[in-house]
Amino acid sequence: MESPLKKPKQHRDTGRPYRSKRHPPCDQCRRKKLRCEADEGQSCQRCQSNSSPCSFTFSLHPSFLPNFGSVSDHQEVEHGNGEKASPVTGVDQFQTMETPTCPESTINFDSNPINDPAGDFLLPLQPGYPLPERPTPQAIQTLDYLKGVSSQLIGASGESDPWLLRHCKFDEHGFLLFHQVHFRNAGGVPREEKIPVHFLVTGDELYDAAKETTRYPNIGSRRDELNSLVPLECGQRLVSLFLRFIFPTLPIISRSKFGFTPSHPIPDTTVLQNIPTHLLAAIYALAQPFTKFDEYLSIINVYTTPPTDRLWRITFEMILEEIHTPHLATLQAGLLYLHKQHQGSQTAVADSPFVWSFVGMLVGLATSLGLQLECRPMGLPAWERRLRRRLWWALYSEDKWRSLLMGRPPYIRNDEWDVTDLDDDDFRIDTEVFSLDHQAREAFCAIQFQGFARLFCLADEVQQRLFSLRAAQRLSSNFPESLATARSLLTKLKEWYFHLSPNLRHQNKPFPRNNQSDCLHFTYILLEVFIFRALLRPMVRSAAPPRLFEEPQDSLEIMVDDYIAHIISDEEIDPVPAIDNDTGNAVLKAAENCAASMLRSVLRMPCDLSAFWFSWCRIGFATVSSFMMLLVIQAPSKEHAIRARKLVDMWRQALVRGQCQMMDLALVRLNGPHWMGLTRNFFLPNHVREAIECTEDQ
């Protein structure tokens, strides 16, 4: 779209000195580009006749302001997109850059300022203080699709004070224009309990040098390379597969911008050409595993290897380059990159520290774009507000789940965002819905991701209350408090399931036909696993830590240590129970039931997991393996150990049956200790040893 930074040329009457610097007009006359006639120290004649407040009666004369320099009135400034902006004149920047206001008939200067939606800056500061004029009405327009510029949020404590900027005079587009660096009022805020929201909009060329520091050497156009790797006719089908299989679980693209309609599920090639290269490459790459569901693509892939690796490389390189001038597409591509498929031996290896660091970069990017703020009051197009809200919740899920699964402190603080819960309006398309079948698909997409979003909040609560540093230190030896916390969290989980839409529940559906909700149920039971895992911590006291020594030691000390080790080597080292048997048995039975529920859930999943799953579920499967091993190692009796060992054996069979790369790491975590022998890798009491031998003989 055309950048609103380019001002429409106004008709000039040279006989009206509305831009005079020596004898400047009042604000009202300057906006209307009319000659201003005023007596010394009084309102101008036009303001007097209209009974309008005149800036002459309360404003400082520009001669009292410092001289910041100026350029010619007729000089035009070139923006990063090559367009020409209106003249900029230093000290007159706050006075001459506004476009004409709406006619006076649309502005009521006599209304009660307390009821004005523009906020508290219209309130008089003291009795007798002249009421400031109303701001220019602001048009709803995009912030993300402006050409040649990028935007970043001005934070509450930023060097440009939002509470100072709220007093600025923005034009009808919400802009206050400077030379290549501009302020954009978000529009609609501040409101009660909402801070003033402004964005710093900067010409892209100002960051060319910074981009060079993270730019990868590249010969030729990446867009041309992408079109050669994936012809547009294939790209159309890949985007359609993305919409069908991935969007319901990860709804982070705007279907309105892709031109999707119920009767036109495949986007036009002209639309694809306008999608940023890194976002389109990520969509192509993530949709590759589903080409078997497209007749044309399935035939092509039989004879050629999909260029998935190169597509991901293009995505990554361009993210690092575009991070200096980010748009929503940069964050979209980054979120998709987090879910790139593992290949080869990487499927059985834990995520490297890069993954968590990359999540942090995306959180920083999102907060720079202002996604942590509720955008519904802002003057943005409906599609852009919907997209920003869904993007925030998708990023929130990455932060909370990966924090829990990787044992890292989350990046997103609860007191630093105010985006409200998602609802059906966040999943609408800017086209009319025609068929009932399409309406059903839309409803399923909306309720599934809304269910995920509520579960993300519970994951954050589990992490904070059970696994944060302070909570884990306090609760690891305090069973009563752990039990009380666990009961509260389990109750919330049950309430979440109770309010889940009936068509998403697996209850009384041992083999559901629709497997798109399998990932949702897996994450639900996985949260139960984490809660019971926290309950198992204080049930057994930890052994004394090993004695520390510094090398080298003299030979006499080594002989003494060997002698002591020989004396105690045959002694039984039993975990010491920290709670009474009745309470312990009840908790263990519930934990075993949780493990059995996870086992049943995985056994009824289709072997190929044909639906899209979050990539962090791979770590989730491995977490379940560790949980089941804990039930064996920490079993307080032979009966509990036998039941736990049988669960472990059935879990291994389920993972082998799955034949899914997402389960490879879980199988490695299970088989590793068994290959060397549990008795060799763990301190086991006699009743656990007997239970292991008993189950091995059966």
Solvent accessible surface area in square Angstrom, and as a share of the most:
residue,aa,sasa,rsa
1,M,110,0.49
2,E,114,0.51
3,S,3,0.02
4,P,14,0.09
5,L,1,0.01
6,K,94,0.40
7,K,23,0.10
8,P,77,0.49
9,K,183,0.78
10,Q,73,0.32
11,H,158,0.70
12,R,104,0.38
13,D,61,0.32
14,T,140,0.82
15,G,41,0.40
16,R,59,0.22
17,P,61,0.38
18,Y,13,0.05
19,R,53,0.19
20,S,31,0.20
21,K,104,0.44
22,R,200,0.73
23,H,140,0.63
24,P,24,0.15
25,P,13,0.08
26,C,1,0.00
27,D,21,0.11
28,Q,18,0.08
29,C,1,0.00
30,R,21,0.08
31,R,16,0.06
32,K,62,0.26
33,K,36,0.15
34,L,51,0.25
35,R,111,0.41
36,C,28,0.17
37,E,91,0.41
38,A,42,0.33
39,D,85,0.44
40,E,168,0.76
41,G,73,0.70
42,Q,98,0.43
43,S,22,0.14
44,C,0,0.00
45,Q,103,0.46
46,R,89,0.32
47,C,3,0.02
48,Q,95,0.42
49,S,90,0.58
50,N,70,0.36
51,S,104,0.67
52,S,16,0.10
53,P,49,0.31
54,C,2,0.01
55,S,6,0.04
56,F,72,0.30
57,T,75,0.44
58,F,74,0.31
59,S,56,0.36
60,L,132,0.65
61,H,76,0.34
62,P,30,0.19
63,S,86,0.56
64,F,152,0.63
65,L,75,0.38
66,P,80,0.50
67,N,135,0.69
68,F,152,0.63
69,G,34,0.33
70,S,69,0.44
71,V,55,0.32
72,S,63,0.41
73,D,46,0.24
74,H,138,0.62
75,Q,84,0.37
76,E,83,0.37
77,V,10,0.06
78,E,88,0.40
79,H,5,0.02
80,G,28,0.27
81,N,41,0.21
82,G,42,0.40
83,E,31,0.14
84,K,89,0.38
85,A,5,0.04
86,S,19,0.12
87,P,16,0.10
88,V,9,0.05
89,T,2,0.01
90,G,14,0.13
91,V,38,0.22
92,D,13,0.07
93,Q,34,0.15
94,F,101,0.42
95,Q,36,0.16
96,T,25,0.14
97,M,7,0.03
98,E,18,0.08
99,T,10,0.06
100,P,53,0.33
101,T,33,0.19
102,C,50,0.30
103,P,92,0.58
104,E,62,0.28
105,S,108,0.70
106,T,89,0.52
107,I,26,0.13
108,N,87,0.45
109,F,46,0.19
110,D,136,0.70
111,S,34,0.22
112,N,75,0.39
113,P,29,0.18
114,I,131,0.66
115,N,118,0.60
116,D,17,0.09
117,P,108,0.68
118,A,25,0.19
119,G,16,0.16
120,D,75,0.39
121,F,38,0.16
122,L,4,0.02
123,L,66,0.33
124,P,66,0.42
125,L,142,0.71
126,Q,112,0.50
127,P,138,0.87
128,G,81,0.78
129,Y,83,0.32
130,P,49,0.31
131,L,60,0.30
132,P,41,0.26
133,E,29,0.13
134,R,54,0.20
135,P,56,0.35
136,T,16,0.09
137,P,61,0.39
138,Q,49,0.22
139,A,48,0.37
140,I,114,0.58
141,Q,15,0.07
142,T,4,0.02
143,L,7,0.04
144,D,15,0.08
145,Y,75,0.29
146,L,5,0.02
147,K,109,0.46
148,G,19,0.18
149,V,2,0.01
150,S,7,0.04
151,S,12,0.08
152,Q,70,0.31
153,L,30,0.15
154,I,15,0.08
155,G,31,0.30
156,A,54,0.42
157,S,115,0.74
158,G,33,0.32
159,E,165,0.74
160,S,20,0.13
161,D,61,0.31
162,P,0,0.00
163,W,95,0.33
164,L,114,0.57
165,L,8,0.04
166,R,52,0.19
167,H,99,0.44
168,C,18,0.11
169,K,57,0.24
170,F,19,0.08
171,D,3,0.01
172,E,46,0.21
173,H,41,0.18
174,G,0,0.00
175,F,4,0.02
176,L,1,0.01
177,L,2,0.01
178,F,34,0.14
179,H,104,0.46
180,Q,25,0.11
181,V,50,0.29
182,H,0,0.00
183,F,29,0.12
184,R,1,0.00
185,N,29,0.15
186,A,2,0.02
187,G,6,0.06
188,G,38,0.37
189,V,11,0.06
190,P,14,0.09
191,R,132,0.48
192,E,157,0.71
193,E,167,0.75
194,K,62,0.26
195,I,64,0.32
196,P,3,0.02
197,V,6,0.04
198,H,4,0.02
199,F,2,0.01
200,L,36,0.18
201,V,1,0.00
202,T,6,0.03
203,G,0,0.00
204,D,35,0.18
205,E,59,0.27
206,L,85,0.42
207,Y,60,0.23
208,D,71,0.37
209,A,80,0.62
210,A,32,0.25
211,K,19,0.08
212,E,105,0.47
213,T,110,0.64
214,T,48,0.28
215,R,86,0.32
216,Y,63,0.24
217,P,132,0.83
218,N,56,0.29
219,I,178,0.90
220,G,60,0.58
221,S,54,0.35
222,R,24,0.09
223,R,48,0.18
224,D,93,0.48
225,E,46,0.21
226,L,0,0.00
227,N,36,0.19
228,S,85,0.55
229,L,54,0.27
230,V,6,0.04
231,P,54,0.34
232,L,35,0.18
233,E,93,0.42
234,C,14,0.08
235,G,0,0.00
236,Q,36,0.16
237,R,82,0.30
238,L,3,0.02
239,V,0,0.00
240,S,25,0.16
241,L,8,0.04
242,F,0,0.00
243,L,35,0.17
244,R,136,0.50
245,F,21,0.09
246,I,0,0.00
247,F,3,0.01
248,P,15,0.09
249,T,4,0.02
250,L,1,0.00
251,P,0,0.00
252,I,0,0.00
253,I,0,0.00
254,S,8,0.05
255,R,11,0.04
256,S,27,0.18
257,K,71,0.30
258,F,4,0.02
259,G,34,0.33
260,F,4,0.02
261,T,35,0.20
262,P,27,0.17
263,S,94,0.61
264,H,78,0.35
265,P,71,0.45
266,I,61,0.31
267,P,1,0.00
268,D,67,0.34
269,T,50,0.29
270,T,95,0.55
271,V,35,0.20
272,L,0,0.00
273,Q,80,0.36
274,N,120,0.62
275,I,6,0.03
276,P,46,0.29
277,T,14,0.08
278,H,11,0.05
279,L,6,0.03
280,L,0,0.00
281,A,0,0.00
282,A,0,0.00
283,I,0,0.00
284,Y,1,0.00
285,A,0,0.00
286,L,2,0.01
287,A,0,0.00
288,Q,19,0.09
289,P,65,0.41
290,F,14,0.06
291,T,10,0.06
292,K,115,0.49
293,F,79,0.33
294,D,19,0.10
295,E,149,0.67
296,Y,92,0.35
297,L,7,0.04
298,S,33,0.22
299,I,110,0.56
300,I,55,0.28
301,N,43,0.22
302,V,107,0.62
303,Y,179,0.68
304,T,78,0.46
305,T,122,0.71
306,P,44,0.28
307,P,36,0.23
308,T,23,0.14
309,D,111,0.57
310,R,76,0.28
311,L,0,0.00
312,W,10,0.03
313,R,99,0.36
314,I,0,0.00
315,T,0,0.00
316,F,24,0.10
317,E,12,0.05
318,M,25,0.11
319,I,0,0.00
320,L,38,0.19
321,E,18,0.08
322,E,33,0.15
323,I,42,0.21
324,H,51,0.23
325,T,2,0.01
326,P,14,0.09
327,H,44,0.20
328,L,3,0.01
329,A,9,0.07
330,T,2,0.01
331,L,0,0.00
332,Q,9,0.04
333,A,0,0.00
334,G,0,0.00
335,L,1,0.00
336,L,0,0.00
337,Y,29,0.11
338,L,15,0.08
339,H,7,0.03
340,K,63,0.27
341,Q,48,0.21
342,H,55,0.24
343,Q,99,0.44
344,G,57,0.55
345,S,87,0.56
346,Q,101,0.45
347,T,7,0.04
348,A,32,0.25
349,V,74,0.43
350,A,48,0.37
351,D,25,0.13
352,S,60,0.39
353,P,100,0.63
354,F,90,0.37
355,V,25,0.15
356,W,22,0.08
357,S,69,0.44
358,F,6,0.02
359,V,0,0.00
360,G,17,0.16
361,M,56,0.25
362,L,0,0.00
363,V,12,0.07
364,G,37,0.35
365,L,7,0.04
366,A,0,0.00
367,T,47,0.27
368,S,45,0.29
369,L,6,0.03
370,G,0,0.00
371,L,3,0.02
372,Q,20,0.09
373,L,27,0.13
374,E,14,0.06
375,C,2,0.01
376,R,94,0.34
377,P,26,0.16
378,M,5,0.02
379,G,10,0.10
380,L,2,0.01
381,P,27,0.17
382,A,45,0.35
383,W,27,0.10
384,E,0,0.00
385,R,55,0.20
386,R,28,0.10
387,L,6,0.03
388,R,8,0.03
389,R,4,0.01
390,R,6,0.02
391,L,0,0.00
392,W,2,0.01
393,W,3,0.01
394,A,0,0.00
395,L,0,0.00
396,Y,4,0.01
397,S,1,0.00
398,E,0,0.00
399,D,0,0.00
400,K,4,0.02
401,W,0,0.00
402,R,5,0.02
403,S,1,0.01
404,L,11,0.05
405,L,20,0.10
406,M,31,0.14
407,G,62,0.60
408,R,92,0.34
409,P,102,0.64
410,P,40,0.25
411,Y,86,0.33
412,I,10,0.05
413,R,143,0.52
414,N,77,0.39
415,D,104,0.54
416,E,101,0.45
417,W,50,0.18
418,D,54,0.28
419,V,6,0.04
420,T,68,0.40
421,D,99,0.51
422,L,12,0.06
423,D,49,0.25
424,D,80,0.41
425,D,71,0.37
426,D,2,0.01
427,F,6,0.03
428,R,140,0.51
429,I,19,0.10
430,D,83,0.43
431,T,53,0.31
432,E,124,0.56
433,V,53,0.31
434,F,130,0.54
435,S,50,0.32
436,L,149,0.74
437,D,89,0.46
438,H,17,0.08
439,Q,84,0.37
440,A,61,0.47
441,R,131,0.48
442,E,30,0.14
443,A,53,0.41
444,F,25,0.10
445,C,6,0.04
446,A,5,0.04
447,I,44,0.23
448,Q,0,0.00
449,F,1,0.00
450,Q,24,0.11
451,G,0,0.00
452,F,0,0.00
453,A,6,0.04
454,R,100,0.37
455,L,0,0.00
456,F,0,0.00
457,C,49,0.29
458,L,20,0.10
459,A,0,0.00
460,D,7,0.03
461,E,40,0.18
462,V,1,0.01
463,Q,11,0.05
464,Q,75,0.33
465,R,80,0.29
466,L,1,0.00
467,F,46,0.19
468,S,31,0.20
469,L,122,0.61
470,R,178,0.65
471,A,4,0.03
472,A,29,0.23
473,Q,107,0.47
474,R,121,0.44
475,L,0,0.00
476,S,47,0.30
477,S,102,0.66
478,N,51,0.26
479,F,12,0.05
480,P,100,0.63
481,E,60,0.27
482,S,1,0.00
483,L,28,0.14
484,A,61,0.47
485,T,13,0.08
486,A,1,0.01
487,R,150,0.55
488,S,40,0.26
489,L,2,0.01
490,L,35,0.17
491,T,73,0.42
492,K,76,0.32
493,L,2,0.01
494,K,109,0.46
495,E,91,0.41
496,W,15,0.05
497,Y,41,0.16
498,F,140,0.58
499,H,128,0.57
500,L,2,0.01
501,S,29,0.19
502,P,101,0.63
503,N,86,0.44
504,L,1,0.00
505,R,59,0.22
506,H,9,0.04
507,Q,109,0.48
508,N,139,0.71
509,K,84,0.35
510,P,86,0.54
511,F,159,0.66
512,P,31,0.19
513,R,243,0.89
514,N,72,0.37
515,N,31,0.16
516,Q,36,0.16
517,S,6,0.04
518,D,3,0.01
519,C,2,0.01
520,L,0,0.00
521,H,6,0.03
522,F,0,0.00
523,T,0,0.00
524,Y,20,0.07
525,I,14,0.07
526,L,0,0.00
527,L,0,0.00
528,E,14,0.06
529,V,0,0.00
530,F,3,0.01
531,I,0,0.00
532,F,18,0.08
533,R,75,0.27
534,A,1,0.01
535,L,4,0.02
536,L,1,0.01
537,R,63,0.23
538,P,5,0.03
539,M,13,0.06
540,V,31,0.18
541,R,142,0.52
542,S,109,0.70
543,A,83,0.65
544,A,92,0.71
545,P,116,0.73
546,P,110,0.69
547,R,146,0.53
548,L,160,0.79
549,F,109,0.46
550,E,154,0.69
551,E,140,0.63
552,P,133,0.84
553,Q,39,0.17
554,D,90,0.47
555,S,80,0.52
556,L,117,0.58
557,E,68,0.30
558,I,80,0.40
559,M,121,0.54
560,V,71,0.41
561,D,44,0.23
562,D,91,0.47
563,Y,142,0.54
564,I,87,0.44
565,A,55,0.42
566,H,138,0.62
567,I,94,0.48
568,I,92,0.46
569,S,75,0.48
570,D,136,0.71
571,E,107,0.48
572,E,77,0.35
573,I,93,0.47
574,D,79,0.41
575,P,46,0.29
576,V,83,0.48
577,P,80,0.50
578,A,35,0.27
579,I,35,0.18
580,D,87,0.45
581,N,115,0.59
582,D,118,0.61
583,T,43,0.25
584,G,6,0.06
585,N,65,0.33
586,A,65,0.50
587,V,11,0.06
588,L,6,0.03
589,K,129,0.55
590,A,37,0.28
591,A,0,0.00
592,E,13,0.06
593,N,82,0.42
594,C,6,0.03
595,A,0,0.00
596,A,22,0.17
597,S,33,0.21
598,M,0,0.00
599,L,8,0.04
600,R,145,0.53
601,S,3,0.02
602,V,2,0.01
603,L,68,0.34
604,R,58,0.21
605,M,3,0.01
606,P,46,0.29
607,C,62,0.37
608,D,82,0.43
609,L,17,0.08
610,S,23,0.15
611,A,9,0.07
612,F,14,0.06
613,W,14,0.05
614,F,0,0.00
615,S,15,0.09
616,W,1,0.00
617,C,0,0.00
618,R,7,0.03
619,I,21,0.11
620,G,0,0.00
621,F,0,0.00
622,A,9,0.07
623,T,11,0.06
624,V,0,0.00
625,S,1,0.01
626,S,57,0.37
627,F,0,0.00
628,M,0,0.00
629,M,14,0.06
630,L,52,0.26
631,L,5,0.03
632,V,1,0.00
633,I,28,0.14
634,Q,33,0.15
635,A,4,0.03
636,P,65,0.41
637,S,34,0.22
638,K,72,0.31
639,E,107,0.48
640,H,13,0.06
641,A,0,0.00
642,I,36,0.18
643,R,111,0.41
644,A,1,0.01
645,R,18,0.07
646,K,89,0.38
647,L,16,0.08
648,V,0,0.00
649,D,39,0.20
650,M,85,0.38
651,W,0,0.00
652,R,53,0.19
653,Q,117,0.52
654,A,1,0.01
655,L,5,0.02
656,V,83,0.48
657,R,99,0.36
658,G,3,0.02
659,Q,160,0.71
660,C,21,0.12
661,Q,97,0.43
662,M,37,0.16
663,M,6,0.03
664,D,46,0.24
665,L,3,0.02
666,A,0,0.00
667,L,41,0.20
668,V,68,0.39
669,R,104,0.38
670,L,0,0.00
671,N,58,0.30
672,G,36,0.34
673,P,31,0.19
674,H,40,0.18
675,W,208,0.73
676,M,78,0.35
677,G,24,0.23
678,L,10,0.05
679,T,67,0.39
680,R,182,0.66
681,N,72,0.37
682,F,72,0.30
683,F,159,0.66
684,L,5,0.03
685,P,1,0.01
686,N,80,0.41
687,H,50,0.22
688,V,0,0.00
689,R,92,0.34
690,E,83,0.37
691,A,0,0.00
692,I,9,0.04
693,E,102,0.46
694,C,42,0.25
695,T,16,0.09
696,E,108,0.49
697,D,124,0.64
698,Q,148,0.66
